Amino acid sequence: MLSRLLALPQLRDLDLDDPQTSRVVRRIVREKPFLSSVYRSWYTSLLSQVNPQSSRILEIGSGTGFLKDHLPHMIASDIQPLPWVDTVLDAPALPFSDGSLEALVMTNVLHHVPNPSIFLEEAARCLRPGGRVVMIEPWVTPWSRFIYRNFHHEPFDPDADSWELPRGGPLSTANGALPWILFERDQVAFTARYPSWEILEVRLTTPLTYLLSGGVSMRSLAPAWSFGFWSGFEKLLTPILSLCAMFARITLVRRNETPAPMHVRD
């Protein structure tokens, strides 16, 4: 009931997988100052992990965000044909030559990729040794379980048996818990299956500000001027982020040398 009361009327009756919805969501992100501040903090975090001078940085799933405002020379891409992206592509089929990219960056994208295994293989192929994939993704904590399961429109299933998602539309297909499953719950299996990748860091973040922003589907719960206060308050929660973080910044590094894969028993 609370979700219905706070829902933004602009998104009612829209098909999540219609490109027109991406246009509406992009406008919402830009027109909600508190939410825009959340995105800017995420972009600052992402760019701290890559060489911002490089012209070989690809953003996957650029559709509703504005990272290109901060990094104009990057390659902006999306699965949908949108006027503000540089190229249309599908994450599991990257149209780049071997070792031609220095970094891939993503904001809330991996948990929509139906077959993350194929994407990770493609990313490893396209990145030079030492290249990085840096992403902001939902994360599983006691607090986030409660919020995502009760107040968020996307599926959130930390107990999913499979890493793959059911086939569907590019935005409606999702499991918000997928990044946590890959890089935390099943980390041993991930490391054995993908010897090309090193999980350099999982940095927990954003326990409150995204929730207070209302995200892209609900009205803001705090005025724009209060973002600095709440951002500072979040820093005080650093010792207990394992209990209350809603997101994580995940940094993967393409190994310089690929060790022989280990046998993983199914």
Beta strands, then each sheet from edge to edge (+ up, - down):
strand 1: 57-60
strand 2: 75-78
strand 3: 87-88
strand 4: 101-107
strand 5: 127-138
strand 6: 197-205
strand 7: 247-254
sheet 1: 3+ 2+ 1+ 4+ 5+ 7- 6+
end
